Amino acid sequence: MKRRRFLGLAAAFGACATGAAAWKLWPAEGMFNPCLGTLPPRLAGHELVRAAWEGIDPAQVWDCHAHLLGSGDSGSGAWINPDSESPAHPIQVAQRRFFLNAGCAGTAPGEVDRSYMDRIRALMDGLPPGAKMLLLAFDHHYTERGEIALELSSFHVPNAYARALARRHPGRFEWAASIHPYRRDCVAELEDAARRGARAVKWLPATMGIDPASALCDPFYAALARLDLPLITHAGEERAAPGGAVQEYGNPLLLRRALDHGVRVVVAHCASMGEDRDLDRGPQGAMTDSFELFARLMDTPRYAGKLYGDIASMTQINRAGPALARVIERGDWQARLLNGSDYPLPGVMPLYSVDTLVKLGFLERAAAPVLIELRRHNPLLFDFVAKRHLRSRGRGFDASVFETRKFFSRGA
């Protein structure tokens, strides 16, 4: 790769996804996913991998945070904003390249959708039978008038596409709908998704243009509570899909409105990146770590049966640190934590560093070579195995964090 081209990509991707403090010019584990094939037997049967599955029932393991991506070249209806191919938008160009490479997707017309999904299926085949992935749809950005704002939408994955893939491969996949609450048909669309087997609803408020504290969401919240469908929603800073991002919509405190409606809310990444305004101290309250605001909600007694956090991406170099240590160490939180991979991000090589996790004391040095090689073949399995071996002050995540099926199949 020419140096100028590489530096342009590195700068763009580093600015939006890793943060200056964590960025290395050439990451120790490489810049691009090598997309290696089936695990060699010595890796598949390695003691570290076998130990990760001890005490875990694979049939209860549902990866609750995995993104579908596609260009729509299969007729799927998937869409990526054309800005991601425009030299005028270098950050979006870099993101598209890294994300498609992370998913080992071809770039020729007619190959993107198929190759992305073929890779997910191959990776899932590297997990024991019974383990599943929740495929996430992704709605457009909408205005408060209920109109699509295409220019502010980063990408779109239709509910019908996620549903069709889950139905085609029921042994490996479930699906989650994505429905914007400002849509005029949001309640009808939600009821239809529930009838068709959706296990949850996915939001990314900053990118989709959703104020979770808006009264416009009330009818949708009432329907979510009635249908007992959980809401998986990003909180904290958003860098992966900026679009027309309104960062303040990621404030965890805004989710009280959903919780007070009785919705089961899963805060993606446990809001482990960025700062938000402490609205409990007024509209001009001090900027506070988003994770601390999430922790405040978690420690609010009336939310004990409603508020959860997923640990997707919390081992990234821009997230691993005090927040990761806290969620591991909080024994009283373990039953309210859910594992997700945030696929394809484990395949974005610069975002993760096994050596960093070792230096921070989360992993044993002896595990590093195996995990690094494992990631080159199967980023999904790498993510699971690494998290199973994390330790902070002598404790790791409980098995229940990974056995998420019961949370998403409740009432089904």
Secondary structure by P-SEA (a helix, b strand, c coil): ccaaaaaaaaaaaaacccccccccccccccccccccccccccccccaaaaaaacccccccccccbbbbbccccccccccccccccccccaaaaaaaaaaaaaaccccccccaaaaaaaaaaaaaaaccccbbbbbbbbbcccccccccccccccbbbbaaaaaaaaaaccccccbbbbbbccccaaaaaaaaaaaacccbbbbcccccccccccccaaaaaaaaaaacccccccccccccccccccccccccccaaaaaaaccccccccccccccccccccccccccccaaaaaaaaaacccccccbbbbcccccccccccaaaaaaaacccccccbbbbcccccccccccccaaaaaaaccccccaaaaaaaaaaccaaaaaaaaaaaccccccccccccccccccccccc
